[in-house]
Each structure stands twice: as structure tokens, then as C-alpha cells.
């Protein structure tokens, strides 16, 4: 077993206490947005190898100078096709989508031809790969994910009333794709319409209207704010998840979860951010179709030696996410390169917030009561 030391990302929207609490550390006043466990160049993790008895010696904390105690994760795993994170949002993230594999390949080549440096803030395609994501809630987790059924959006907009009914008619007379193109045109007419709709939202008690008011305060005149009124607002309970495939428009609002994604940096933003926005590229990549039920629930797989095993459906992703709930002694047998996070509870070898790396063919026996999140490379379940 090799213990993985994660890399903290202190983005401004991060929660100052959630990740430190998970790790048993004191909050330091900074936002702790993400904790990365992977080989991505934006935050490559390191490992320390334990002996057969699980002894690790004096393990430094994330704030310590590790000196030569740790070696790069890539030295034992190679480049992993996935990135495991703990994400803790105190404020909303940008409204965004991710490209398909083909869109990423074409976009990456195009921006290379234009000589846009990889580190340039206006660069969208930093690699030629898709970026499927799955986020699983560790606590109630709010997000916007995909579009409501048009009839449901029309009903909400009419109930808000005022100029929101104009947006309802736009959706009724055309379709979601046309409505998005119209709203993101950013004309003076749209800015006036948005201000009128937000005024009506102040008098409405729906969660979508309340979030629109809050987002408009942070991002005035951003047409992405009224686009959120066409989207599913979801609150995940612990263990529920969202799977974000290519073209899924989404924004995390607040909460803490385990996130797994393809090892890619490709994000197409269209609003609710101070970062680079490219609406035209967003409209070319987003899928403007209703997503009636965006919540992904774990599928039972088996009863194990000490508990139960579930798996989340992640179509066309290079990874699979499994959840082990154990109470006793459990042996994990690895078939692929994989990472296991102890998200709740603790075991003798893996404490809450810690991650282990296993190579193909390795076994790890844990004793305790815990919920383990295990990320593996995708394999055909029939093989």
C-alpha cells in the first residue's frame, strides 16, 4: 500500500473549514477549494510507501515541509487517466460545459495553430481530451445541472410573472437552443429583460428565483443569470451524485463532495465568473436538450466480506467510482491502477481523508467502520 499526499488548491470560492475538518487540521483562514489526488500537472500528488504492518513513521501534514520523504505518484503509477478530488464550495462556480473527445481534439489543434500559449488565460483547450466528471455528495450539495423539461421551465417562469413570461414565450415558441442563442446575444434588450426578470424573482419564493437574485447581485448584467432559470436546481443528499458528460451545462453552487474526472483541463465557460468566457464555443459544445432527472444513484453490486459494494454509472468515462461501506475486515483486490479514499469513518491503515494507491494485482486489507470511495480505470464489467 502507498499513501497518497494530496495537493490543496486555494481557489477563492473554496470553503475555509470543510477540507481541513476532513483531514483533522485546523482551519487557517484561507479558502480550501479542492484537494487533488492524481498525476495532473496542475497539482501532481506524492506517495509514501508503508511497510507490511502499515507503519508509516512520522507522516508530515499538508502544511509541513516534506523534504525527501515523499516521491511523485507518477513514479509508481505512471500518468493516470483520471483525477480524484475532494471539492468544497462555499460560493458558486462558473456556469460551464465540457467538450466531447472529438471537440477537444479539434479545439486543441485549432488553438495550437493560433499559437495561444497553454498557460494563457484565454486558452480553452489545454489538452486534446474529453473531461467527463462525477461528483458524489459528502454532505448536502447544491448545483445546477442540465435543462429542465421545457414545460416545467415555462410553468416556473409564468409563476414568477412579469417579464419572465416573455422568456416563457421564447421557450414555447422556439426551443432551448434558440433561447440560449438569444439570451447570450447580450443585447441591450436582453439586459433590460434580465433586470426586469430579477426584479420579479425578488418577490418569488422558489429556490431557482432566490438563486437568480443572488447570482445577479454577484454578476450584474450577466445573461447567464437568467439562463439558470431554465436549468435543474438539485440538492444532493449524501451518496447521491451528478454525472457530467460532454455538453452538460452545469454550475456547482455550494457543498462538499468527492469528484472524479478525466485528467483534462478543458472547460468552456459562459458566465458567472471573472475568468475568460467564450459564449460561441459554449453554444457549439452544449447539448440544449432537457435532462429530466440529473441525479445519479449508486447501483448495488454485491455484499462484501464486511459490508456492501455499490457502483456509479459513468458512461464513456475512463474511470469507474465504487463505494464500499465496511464494518469489520475488508480486503480490496486491485485489477487496475486505483485510488481509495476514506471519506467517512476510519480504518486501521486508512484514516478519514486519506488516500491509498494500489497497482494492478495488489491487495489491501482494512479493518474498521468506514465509507470508502474507490476509483478504478474503466474495464468492461463482463470481462
Secondary structure, 3 states (H helix, E strand, C coil): CEEEECEEECCCCEECCHHHHHHCCCCCCCCECEEEECCCCCCCCEEEECCCCCCCCCCCCCCCCCCCCCEECHHHHCCCCEEEEEEEECCCCCEEECCCHHHHHHHHHHHHHCCCCCCCCCCCCCCCCCCCEEEEECCCEEEEEEECCHHHHHHHHHHHCCCHHHHHHHHHHCCHHHHHHHHCCCCHHHHHHHHHHHHHHCCCCCHHHHHHHHHHHHCCCCCHHHHHHHEEEEEECCCCEEEECCCCCEEEEEEEEEEEEECCCCCEEEECCCCCCCHHHHHHHCCCCECCCCEECCEEEEECCCEEEEEECCCCCCEEEEEEEEEEEEEEECCCCEEEEEEEEEECCCCCCCEEEECCCCEEEEEEEEEEEEEEECCCCCC
